């Protein structure tokens, strides 16, 4: 086995995370915030308190407008 085969096998054994960080704009005030796509808590806007995301057992329900995704 050479080094490339070991790295490839190692990558197959370690699972990749399914969640991403999302930049969301508040529908009420327009403030942009980063939040996790699989949030387990209610996420509120830091400026006006509007709910931006609610947990749903998997991916969070995003209430605002998605403006960017970070992987």
Z-matrix of the N, CA and C atoms (Angstrom, degrees):
N
C 1 1.464
C 2 1.527 1 109.49
N 3 1.296 2 114.56 1 131.35
C 4 1.457 3 117.26 2 175.58
C 5 1.532 4 109.50 3 -96.99
N 6 1.302 5 117.27 4 179.12
C 7 1.458 6 122.10 5 -175.29
C 8 1.515 7 114.35 6 -63.31
N 9 1.332 8 117.47 7 -34.63
C 10 1.466 9 121.43 8 -178.72
C 11 1.526 10 110.54 9 -67.67
N 12 1.328 11 117.43 10 -41.82
C 13 1.462 12 121.04 11 179.66
C 14 1.521 13 111.45 12 -64.91
N 15 1.309 14 117.23 13 -38.12
C 16 1.467 15 121.16 14 179.50
C 17 1.525 16 110.40 15 -65.97
N 18 1.321 17 117.24 16 -43.25
C 19 1.467 18 121.30 17 179.67
C 20 1.522 19 110.11 18 -64.02
N 21 1.327 20 118.31 19 -43.17
C 22 1.458 21 122.22 20 179.77
C 23 1.530 22 110.58 21 -63.26
N 24 1.321 23 116.85 22 -44.10
C 25 1.464 24 120.37 23 178.95
C 26 1.531 25 110.19 24 -64.52
N 27 1.318 26 117.27 25 -40.40
C 28 1.463 27 122.00 26 -179.82
C 29 1.533 28 110.19 27 -63.46
N 30 1.336 29 117.90 28 -40.65
C 31 1.467 30 121.78 29 179.05
C 32 1.523 31 111.57 30 -65.51
N 33 1.316 32 117.95 31 -32.55
C 34 1.459 33 120.75 32 178.26
C 35 1.519 34 111.79 33 -72.31
N 36 1.325 35 118.40 34 -27.81
C 37 1.458 36 122.08 35 -178.58
C 38 1.534 37 112.35 36 -79.33
N 39 1.316 38 116.84 37 -29.92
C 40 1.466 39 121.09 38 -176.84
C 41 1.525 40 108.78 39 -96.13
N 42 1.341 41 118.64 40 118.91
C 43 1.466 42 120.18 41 -179.06
C 44 1.532 43 111.97 42 -70.49
N 45 1.305 44 116.09 43 146.30
C 46 1.462 45 122.37 44 177.15
C 47 1.531 46 108.80 45 -86.98
N 48 1.330 47 117.64 46 143.33
C 49 1.462 48 119.28 47 177.20
C 50 1.523 49 111.07 48 -67.14
N 51 1.313 50 116.82 49 141.63
C 52 1.464 51 121.44 50 -178.66
C 53 1.519 52 112.24 51 -90.76
N 54 1.318 53 116.95 52 -21.42
C 55 1.459 54 120.55 53 -178.09
C 56 1.515 55 112.29 54 -82.88
N 57 1.323 56 115.32 55 155.57
C 58 1.455 57 122.01 56 177.18
C 59 1.522 58 108.69 57 -134.35
N 60 1.316 59 115.38 58 165.36
C 61 1.455 60 119.94 59 173.53
C 62 1.522 61 108.17 60 -94.77
N 63 1.324 62 115.81 61 136.43
C 64 1.462 63 122.02 62 -174.79
C 65 1.526 64 108.87 63 -123.27
N 66 1.323 65 116.18 64 136.86
C 67 1.466 66 120.95 65 172.37
C 68 1.517 67 106.30 66 -91.96
N 69 1.338 68 116.19 67 123.03
C 70 1.463 69 122.04 68 -175.25
C 71 1.521 70 109.44 69 -122.76
N 72 1.330 71 116.08 70 134.97
C 73 1.463 72 121.79 71 176.42
C 74 1.529 73 108.52 72 -95.06
N 75 1.322 74 116.38 73 133.60
C 76 1.461 75 122.08 74 178.90
C 77 1.528 76 109.32 75 -67.76
N 78 1.338 77 118.02 76 131.99
C 79 1.471 78 119.84 77 -179.99
C 80 1.527 79 112.91 78 -70.31
N 81 1.326 80 117.24 79 -20.15
C 82 1.469 81 121.13 80 -175.80
C 83 1.536 82 112.19 81 -89.85
N 84 1.343 83 116.94 82 -49.48
C 85 1.468 84 119.36 83 -174.09
C 86 1.530 85 113.61 84 -114.92
N 87 1.347 86 118.70 85 -12.55
C 88 1.453 87 121.12 86 178.02
C 89 1.519 88 114.78 87 87.31
N 90 1.335 89 118.13 88 -1.21
C 91 1.461 90 121.67 89 177.85
C 92 1.527 91 109.85 90 -62.75
N 93 1.340 92 117.09 91 137.27
C 94 1.467 93 120.90 92 178.37
C 95 1.514 94 110.05 93 -101.12
N 96 1.335 95 115.26 94 138.08
C 97 1.454 96 122.14 95 -178.63
C 98 1.510 97 109.57 96 -138.38
N 99 1.344 98 115.86 97 150.53
C 100 1.453 99 121.36 98 172.63
C 101 1.514 100 108.83 99 -92.06
N 102 1.329 101 116.36 100 136.57
C 103 1.458 102 119.84 101 174.26
C 104 1.512 103 109.32 102 -146.55
N 105 1.320 104 115.59 103 161.41
C 106 1.455 105 122.45 104 -177.74
C 107 1.525 106 109.33 105 -86.41
N 108 1.322 107 117.29 106 138.89
C 109 1.463 108 121.32 107 -175.56
C 110 1.527 109 112.99 108 -65.70
N 111 1.329 110 118.11 109 -24.17
C 112 1.464 111 121.81 110 179.87
C 113 1.536 112 109.98 111 -111.99
N 114 1.320 113 117.07 112 45.66
C 115 1.462 114 122.14 113 -177.60
C 116 1.532 115 110.74 114 -60.00
N 117 1.328 116 117.01 115 138.54
C 118 1.469 117 121.68 116 -179.43
C 119 1.529 118 111.82 117 -103.40
N 120 1.315 119 117.13 118 -4.73
C 121 1.467 120 122.40 119 176.88
C 122 1.525 121 109.04 120 -123.15
N 123 1.322 122 115.99 121 158.24
C 124 1.462 123 120.20 122 174.58
C 125 1.525 124 108.07 123 -66.59
N 126 1.336 125 116.43 124 130.76
C 127 1.461 126 121.91 125 179.68
C 128 1.522 127 107.95 126 -106.90
N 129 1.342 128 116.07 127 123.74
C 130 1.461 129 121.60 128 -179.76
C 131 1.519 130 110.06 129 -111.77
N 132 1.332 131 115.32 130 153.97
C 133 1.460 132 122.06 131 176.74
C 134 1.524 133 108.82 132 -64.27
N 135 1.334 134 116.61 133 136.65
C 136 1.461 135 120.82 134 179.96
C 137 1.526 136 112.44 135 -71.56
N 138 1.328 137 118.48 136 -20.48
C 139 1.459 138 122.03 137 -176.34
C 140 1.528 139 111.67 138 -92.53
N 141 1.357 140 117.10 139 -54.63
C 142 1.464 141 119.59 140 -172.70
C 143 1.532 142 114.32 141 -110.09
N 144 1.339 143 118.27 142 -11.08
C 145 1.454 144 120.67 143 177.94
C 146 1.519 145 115.32 144 86.10
N 147 1.324 146 118.19 145 4.48
C 148 1.465 147 122.55 146 177.64
C 149 1.537 148 109.59 147 -65.88
N 150 1.328 149 117.41 148 142.86
C 151 1.463 150 121.34 149 179.65
C 152 1.523 151 109.18 150 -74.54
N 153 1.354 152 116.04 151 124.71
C 154 1.460 153 121.72 152 179.59
C 155 1.516 154 112.47 153 -99.52
N 156 1.351 155 117.47 154 -30.53
C 157 1.458 156 120.47 155 -179.13
C 158 1.518 157 109.81 156 -151.14
N 159 1.337 158 115.00 157 141.60
C 160 1.462 159 121.21 158 175.97
C 161 1.521 160 108.32 159 -125.09
N 162 1.340 161 117.40 160 137.83
C 163 1.457 162 119.90 161 178.90
C 164 1.527 163 111.08 162 -67.85
N 165 1.339 164 115.63 163 148.18
C 166 1.462 165 119.27 164 -179.02
C 167 1.526 166 111.76 165 -137.36
N 168 1.322 167 117.38 166 20.27
C 169 1.453 168 120.51 167 179.17
C 170 1.512 169 113.43 168 92.04
N 171 1.282 170 118.89 169 -10.42
C 172 1.466 171 124.82 170 178.01
C 173 1.507 172 106.55 171 -150.86
N 174 1.325 173 115.74 172 -111.86
C 175 1.457 174 119.15 173 174.13
C 176 1.524 175 108.98 174 -71.46
N 177 1.313 176 115.35 175 144.30
C 178 1.461 177 120.23 176 179.07
C 179 1.520 178 109.83 177 -75.55
N 180 1.325 179 116.35 178 147.63
C 181 1.461 180 121.22 179 174.48
C 182 1.515 181 109.12 180 -79.15
N 183 1.317 182 117.88 181 113.09
C 184 1.461 183 123.40 182 -177.08
C 185 1.526 184 108.76 183 -86.90
N 186 1.339 185 116.59 184 124.16
C 187 1.469 186 121.68 185 -178.76
C 188 1.521 187 112.33 186 -94.53
N 189 1.330 188 117.32 187 -25.05
C 190 1.456 189 120.65 188 -178.73
C 191 1.522 190 111.42 189 -90.99
N 192 1.324 191 115.57 190 -172.45
C 193 1.470 192 121.93 191 179.89
C 194 1.521 193 109.14 192 -93.42
N 195 1.334 194 116.58 193 127.56
C 196 1.466 195 121.41 194 177.61
C 197 1.523 196 108.58 195 -74.55
N 198 1.324 197 116.09 196 124.26
C 199 1.467 198 119.60 197 179.82
C 200 1.519 199 111.85 198 -111.19
N 201 1.326 200 118.36 199 -12.08
C 202 1.461 201 120.11 200 179.25
C 203 1.526 202 110.81 201 -170.73
N 204 1.342 203 115.20 202 155.13
C 205 1.466 204 121.34 203 178.54
C 206 1.526 205 107.58 204 -129.19
N 207 1.328 206 116.70 205 133.28
C 208 1.458 207 122.73 206 178.59
C 209 1.517 208 108.37 207 -114.73
N 210 1.313 209 116.69 208 127.94
C 211 1.455 210 120.30 209 -179.04
C 212 1.507 211 111.86 210 -113.80
